[in-house]
Amino acid sequence: MAYTQAHLDALQAALAKGEKRVSLGDKTVEYRSVEELTAAIEAVKRDLFQQAVATGLWPNAPRQIRLTTSKGC
């Protein structure tokens, strides 16, 4: 499943409020514990990072472009 920033925001808001029930749109999920909710947040963060790397929004390594010029010769 491809997660979105809205999924992450909903999970983090539930954790901040101390709730174990998360609703997004017409779907509701109730987690058994705070640890399970925290694990879900980490899984969504990991998936969002992998999506960003795959689309090139988060490059693996910084790139450098060097230009050199000369005046004749």
C-alpha positions as CSV (number, residue, x, y, z in Angstrom):
1,M,0.0,0.0,0.0
2,A,1.3,3.4,-0.8
3,Y,1.0,5.7,2.2
4,T,0.6,9.4,2.1
5,Q,1.5,12.3,4.4
6,A,-2.1,12.3,5.5
7,H,-1.7,8.8,6.9
8,L,1.4,9.8,8.8
9,D,-0.3,13.0,10.2
10,A,-3.3,11.0,11.3
11,L,-1.2,8.4,13.1
12,Q,1.0,11.1,14.8
13,A,-2.1,13.1,15.9
14,A,-3.6,10.0,17.5
15,L,-0.4,9.3,19.3
16,A,-0.1,12.9,20.5
17,K,-3.7,12.7,21.9
18,G,-3.1,9.3,23.6
19,E,-5.7,7.6,21.4
20,K,-5.3,4.2,19.9
21,R,-8.0,4.6,17.2
22,V,-7.1,6.3,14.0
23,S,-9.6,7.4,11.3
24,L,-8.8,8.6,7.8
25,G,-11.6,9.1,5.4
26,D,-14.1,6.3,5.9
27,K,-11.7,3.8,7.4
28,T,-10.9,3.4,11.1
29,V,-8.2,1.3,12.7
30,E,-7.9,0.6,16.4
31,Y,-4.4,-0.4,17.6
32,R,-4.0,-2.7,20.6
33,S,-1.2,-0.7,22.2
34,V,0.9,2.5,21.9
35,E,3.8,0.3,20.9
36,E,1.8,-1.0,17.9
37,L,0.8,2.5,17.0
38,T,4.4,3.6,17.2
39,A,5.5,0.7,15.0
40,A,2.8,1.7,12.4
41,I,4.2,5.3,12.4
42,E,7.7,4.0,11.7
43,A,6.5,1.7,8.9
44,V,4.7,4.6,7.3
45,K,7.8,6.8,7.6
46,R,9.9,4.1,6.1
47,D,7.5,3.7,3.2
48,L,7.3,7.4,2.6
49,F,11.1,7.6,2.5
50,Q,11.3,4.7,0.0
51,Q,8.7,6.4,-2.2
52,A,10.8,9.7,-2.1
53,V,14.0,7.8,-3.0
54,A,12.2,5.9,-5.8
55,T,10.8,9.1,-7.4
56,G,14.0,11.1,-7.0
57,L,12.7,13.5,-4.4
58,W,15.3,12.3,-1.9
59,P,18.5,11.7,-3.7
60,N,20.8,8.9,-2.4
61,A,23.9,11.1,-2.6
62,P,24.5,14.8,-3.2
63,R,25.4,15.6,-6.8
64,Q,27.9,18.2,-7.9
65,I,28.1,19.9,-11.3
66,R,31.3,21.6,-12.0
67,L,31.7,23.9,-14.9
68,T,35.0,25.1,-16.3
69,T,35.6,27.7,-19.0
70,S,38.5,29.0,-20.8
71,K,39.1,32.0,-23.1
72,G,40.4,30.5,-26.3
73,C,43.7,28.7,-26.8
